[in-house]
Amino acid sequence: MSALLQAELIKLRTTRTFVANVAVALFISLLLTVLIAALTEPSQEDVLTDVFLSDTSGLFILVLAIIGITGEWRHRTITSSLLAEPDRLRFLAAKVLAFAVAGMVLSVVVSVGVTIAGFAVLGLRDLPTPDVGELLSLYARNALVAALLGAFGVGIGALVRNQAIAIVGILVFAFAVEPALVALVPDIGRFTPISGLSTAITNVDPEATGVGDLDVLDPVPAVAAMLAWIGVLYAAGATLLARRDLD
């Protein structure tokens, strides 16, 4: 598994799509951080969530993971990939682990950029900055969310082979279906992977992440629920992959 995981990571970091996603995620996160830090006057109590919660890596690694697995079919590389690793369960597991690692790396890169930009702007304006310990704790939780969303995205892509449908579907789910569930059926909305569970894992005020006064789970149960989502998707995706023809 170690060699297979290394091969997947090499494949991932040498693609232009990954580099482009890293660049866009970093740019958007920096832009949000600079604008918020420059145009608002956060207090010491609010500066952490107001300025340093601009990590967009979770969404980008989710989309990138879908592209990564569906691209095997779109570009017809699935045959050569499975010739190199005939065990389809191991192949899919390596994808899950690779994009989980990639999510953590992307989140760390974004966090470093956000920290530099945020402290620079706040320092120039002589505004309060967050406690370093709280900041690092937030970044660690953000990295965990990105890792889980990367693994989640592989499961989505394993189920929905068509790349365009998978990406559009997950974006509609994230920006339309989940907010509707959060607003109308909060007891279900708190278990949604992108809104409810991700907010719970970051352990910040739900209102700061745009889900209002949703009664989110505690972080540990939220991680367990997210792993359950990933496990179900992996099992379903692996079952389909085992039965699919490669042509």
SEFI-559437 format. One record per residue: x, y negated, z negated of N, C-alpha, C in turn. Coordinates in steps of 0.001 Angstrom, whole numbers, plus 500000, padded with zeros to 6 digits. Layout:
BEGIN
XYZXYZXYZ
...
//
This chain:
BEGIN
500820501214500000500000500000500000500856498733500000
502009498796499336502882497636499263503348497212500653
503795498179501461504253497854502814503105497326503662
501926497909503500500762497471504257500361496051503866
500412495759502578500092494411502108501097493396502641
502373493754502615503395492858503150503173492592504628
502795493620505363502539493453506803501363492502507026
500325492632506212499161491750506346499528490309505994
500355490125504986500767488774504606501634488136505681
502508488926506283503334488407507379502454488023508558
501508488891508878500583488605509976499808487318509697
499419487144508445498616485987508068499394484687508181
500587484650507601501311483382507553501965482998508874
502012483914509819502609483586511114501562483208512160
500304483098511765499265482698512712499027481192512625
498725480591513775498468479160513809497194478801513049
496242479731513006494992479464512301495239479218510822
496118480029510213496418479860508797497089478520508542
498071478181509375498778476905509217497804475744509372
496907475833510360495938474762510588494989474624509405
494536475752508851493631475704507703494314475114506479
495570475466506256496323474887505144496422473377505311
496741472942506527496898471512506799495589470752506596
494497471309507108493200470629506984492728470613505536
492875471737504836492472471797503425493264470791502598
494553470700502863495405469755502128495022468315502458
494789468047503742494436466683504157493128466232503518
492101467070503591490800466687503036490885466517501523
491573467422500856491714467323499396492456466052499006
493534465729499728494293464507499440493456463268499716
492711463297500818491870462147501162490834461888500074
490171462948499625489173462797498561489806462277497278
490965462832496932491649462416495705492033460945495753
492637460528496865493087459137496993491904458175496978
490840458508497699489677457623497743489029457486496372
488864458597495679488235458544494351489110457784493367
490414458072493394491327457398492469491443455906492778
491296455525494051491461454126494452490184453309494285
489025453962494409487767453212494440486963453300493148
487372454148492220486651454271490951487582453951489790
487000453861488616487790453604487404487418454652486352
487932455865486519487569456952485595488129456710484196
487372457179483221487831457089481832488752458261481527
489371458236480365490244459329479950489473460641479873
488212460580479478487404461791479343486987462359480696
486836461499481712486289461931482995487322462061484103
488544461610483870489512461547484958489843462929485523
489835463949484691490182465290485165489187465773486224
487901465672485909486893466166486846486580465159487945
486737463871487671486429462870488694487474462828489802
488736462943489445489816462741490418490472464043490846
490639464974489931491470466147490223490663467415490505
489408467240490837488559468388491169488328468475492680
489264467922493449489085467821494905489766468953495663
489843470118495066490475471278495709489471471954496650
489711471847497952488813472452498944489325473807499431
490330474347498760490951475582499245489989476762499245
489045476793498291488120477925498215487306478088499485
486744476986499964485929477052501181486772477442502384
487974476879502487488811477150503656489332478581503666
489693479116502510490181480497502508489027481452502762
487820481084502361486638481902502654486446482023504166
486497480891504856486342480898506315487526481606506971
488727481349506466489922481964507052489886483481506901
489380483973505781489282485423505578488311486043506570
487211485365506814486256485859507803486900485896509178
487626484840509509488322484805510798489345485927510883
490040486173509770491101487170509769490615488577510055
489489488962509493488996490326509702488201490435511001
487370489431511307486608489492512559487509489301513768
488627488601513565489565488400514669490186489702515158
490255490695514273490770492005514687489901492587515805
488598492344515718487681492832516758487656491883517948
487645490591517658487542489610518743488737489683519681
489933489849519108491150489885519925491596491308520236
490768492289519868491007493694520169492346494209519623
492701493698518436493905494194517769493574495279516744
492276495568516578491862496529515566492428497919515862
492535498255517159493041499581517528494490499752517095
495324498764517431496738498865517059496912498793515544
496074498008514884496161497906513423495853499237512756
494834499936513275494459501216512680495356502359513150
496055502159514238497073503137514609498244503059513640
498556501828513213499633501640512232499214502133510852
497908502007510528497373502479509251496032503159509517
496051504458509772494811505173510127493767505203509011
494204505074507771493269505093506646492526503754506618
491267503764507031490524502519507166490213501863505820
490077502666504791489847502105503465491080501345502983
492245501907503190493495501222502819493698499974503659
493366500052504930493483498892505824492628497739505307
491366498022504972490474496976504489490901496477503116
491375497374502267491851496968500938493052496032501055
493932496320502005495095495446502221494651494058502674
493620494007503520493067492718503947492524491941502746
491789492630501889491213491996500705492314491407499825
493333492201499547494431491731498695495213490601499353
495440490706500660496216489690501369495523488332501314
494225488322501543493522487038501534493285486532500117
493272487416499140493229486962497745494532486243497400
495647486835497799496951486195497579497031484878498344
496575484887499592496609483673500409495763482567499786
494618482939499205493781481950498544494492481300497374
495191482104496584495938481560495455497046480622495930
497767481035496966498857480204497494498316478887498033
497236478972498811496637477757499360496188476817498255
495576477368497210495110476548496100496279475867495386
497377476582495210498557475994494562499117474851495397
499206475057496719499716474008497611498833472768497514
497524472972497570496584471855497470496697471178496107
496825471956495050496907471403493700498139470518493533
499265470947494090500482470131494016500273468801494729
499673468866495922499416467639496665498450466711495937
497389467284495386496401466496494663497031465846493430
497876466579492736498535466039491545499409464840491895
500234464988492922501127463893493326500321462665493733
499312462881494573498507461755495051497718461111493909
497095461952493082496278461422491997497080460618490991
498197461171490546499024460458489572499610459185490171
499957459225491456500534458042492098499530456893492144
498320457170492586497309456114492699496875455624491325
496626456549490405496221456149489059497320455355488362
498571455766488602499681455037488005499794453620488536
499610453451489842499668452114490442498552451218489906
497407451807489594496266451031489088496237450965487563
497241451561486929497341451563485476496077452141484832
495618453279485391494443453971484876494878455240484147
494043455770483284494430456969482511494616458190483396
495488459085482966495736460347483661495389461500482728
495078462647483265494660463772482417495825464405481673
495498465129480624496492465908479892497048466995480805
498348467188480786498990468151481691498478469560481441
498281469923480186497787471257479873496409471506480453
495503470530480327494158470662480888494222470743482416
495115469963482992495249469954484451495724471312484960
496739471866484311497254473173484730496207474269484537
495418474156483455494360475132483222493319475068484332
492950473851484747491991473688485842492544474274487128
493816474022487407494418474520488640494503476048488647
494758476625487486494801478092487402493437478678487711
492386478055487188491035478547487461490654478319488923
491078477192489490490836476946490914491512478017491771
492724478395491391493448479421492142492740480762492058
492190481056490880491437482300490720490189482294491601
489490481163491636488301481049492498488684481250493958
489770480619494391490207480756495785490570482205496111
491216482880495171491560484289495393490307485144495535
489346484914494674488107485699494728487313485398495998
487290484137496424486568483788497648487268484341498884
488601484442498830489315485065499936488932486527500076
488875487231498956488457488634498977486997488762499402
486172487854498933484747487843499300484578487654500810
485378486757501390485294486496502824485634487705503668
486600488507503218486931489735503945485732490674503971
485036490758502851483847491610502801482774491147503766
482575489836503851481600489287504800482001489638506230
483277489425506555483749489704507901483707491181508256
483861492047507255483787493482507505482361493913507821
481397493190507265479993493511507516479496492937508839
479890491685509118479420490985510317480592490855511277
480647491697512280481807491753513165481913490530514070
480768489934514448480786488762515322481294487547514538
482401486979514999483058485913514255482190484665514123
481603484215515212480796482995515185479601483147514252
478906484274514354477738484507513503478145484567512033
479266485213511741479718485328510352480058483964509757
480766483130510524481176481820510007479973480906509843
479139480831510872477950479985510777477044480474509645
476905481783509530476059482346508495476529481984507096
477839482095506848478327481799505502478247480304505202
478413479456506215478293478013505996476841477632505705
475908478229506427474490477979506149474140478476504746
474659479632504391474416480175503061474980479256501982
476204478732502222476868477903501217476221476530501068
475816475919502191475346474536502143473825474383502183
473097475473502443471641475374502484470970476384501555
471309477653501706470626478690500934470981478608499448
472277478553499149472678478505497735472139477268497008
472268476056497581471694474888496887470192475024496650
469486475633497616468046475836497437467770476794496284
468548477866496207468384478808495106468710478170493762
469775477373493740470164476690492502469055475751492038
468456475037492988467428474052492635466078474691492318
465702475719493087464359476276492967464274477510492074
465331478318492104465333479558491303466661479636490546
466853478793489555468157478720488879468617480032488245
467691480880487818468088482154487229468784483051488258
468463482855489529469162483561490608470348482736491084
470159481417491146471206480530491630472487480600490828
472398480900489553473612480980488722474487482165489104
473938483109489881474707484268490333475175484135491795
474935482986492406475410482792493778476928482652493766
477632483278494711479094483337494630479811482014494839
479288481157495704480030479948496050479669478784495131
478414478664494776477982477567493899478005477969492428
477145478905492056476986479246490652478204479873490006
478710480952490586479816481677489950481131480910490036
481396480269491166482642479501491291482682478363490287
481539477685490099481464476617489099481701477166487698
481114478322487415481283478923486087482740479283485817
483423479811486840484819480224486662485725479019486423
485452477905487113486279476712486893486052476109485506
484907476447484893484621476041483515484603474517483348
484001473836484316483830472383484226482340472080484196
482009470844483901480614470413483857479958470690485207
478871471460485248478220471768486526477855470529487340
477508469431486666477155468224487396478341467687488188
479557467947487721480744467460488432480965468200489739
480401469397489853480577470183491072479339470156491964
478347469362491595477189469188492448476078470192492273
476089470974491193475004471936490972474081471491489841
474147470218489496473227469664488505473412470256487125
472296470491486471472341471013485094472162472521485057
472616473203486089472498474658486158473140475310484941
472439476241484347472953476976483192473855478109483696
475125477782483919476042478751484508476497479765483467
477049480877483953477585481899483073478865481424482410
479296482122481389480627481890480846481659482397481857
482896481896481798483893482247482815484141483741482981
484278484487481891484599485917482006483472486703482675
482206486545482227481121487228482944481002486774484398
481340485507484662481280485006486037482316485712486917
483504485929486378484531486669487129484058488091487394
483458488714486378482946490082486536481866490127487610
480968489140487612479913489097488624480492488884490016
481518488056490106482151487816491404482844489076491901
483488489799491011484111491070491387483063492079491838
481878492016491224480795492904491643480356492574493070
480229491283493376479930490862494745480961491437495715
482234491268495373483318491727496247483278493245496393
483031493938495288482978495396495330481857495913496215
480694495295496114479552495712496943479847495461498416
480384494280498727480698493956500120481791494871500661
482797495161499822483872496045500268483327497438500561
482488497947499682481933499294499877481092499353501153
480252498324501341479411498305502541480261498122503799
481234497212503733482092496977504889482944498182505227
483451498854504200484275500042504430483452501165505045
482197501277504619481321502303505189481073502055506670
480810500790507021480606500453508431481877500649509240
483009500234508671484281500359509382484599501823509660
484290502686508711484573504107508893483736504720510002
482566504151510259481653504715511256481751504030512613
482430502898512680482454502152513917483442502730514927
483061502678516204484002502975517268484921501768517438
486084502002518003487053500909518137486969500201519480
486097500650520367485999499962521655484987498833521602
//
